[in-house]
Amino acid sequence: MERRVVTRYNLQVPAHVETVAEGGNTRIYKLKTRDISSNGAFLLTNGEAFEPGTVLKVNLYLNTFTSTGSCIVVNGRVVRCSEDGVGVCFDGQYQFVNQAPELNV
């Protein structure tokens, strides 16, 4: 039975994901979304391991065919893990950036 109340879209966009580990060490991952909704996204992790409950800062890059596209910055939390990726629940606080930093995928 499907429990989601918002529409999920099959949309692959680059996602730069930042985590802060104990001790304040920051890690940045270059991933892609498999699908996305207003409440969250499924991120393809390319073998990177994430634990449920991990807090993430996610930059979703739009208009990636130009070097100065837009991006959405949102915080989230890993709620589900599978072999190919993780389900992330967004906190609902979005920031839109018109001139996103250059994307090196």
Secondary structure, DSSP 8 states (H G I E B T S, - for coil): -----S--B----EEEEEEE-GGG-EEEEEEEEEEE-SSEEEEE-TT----TT-EEEEEEE-STTSTT--EEEEEEEEEEE-SSEEEEEEEEEEEEESS------
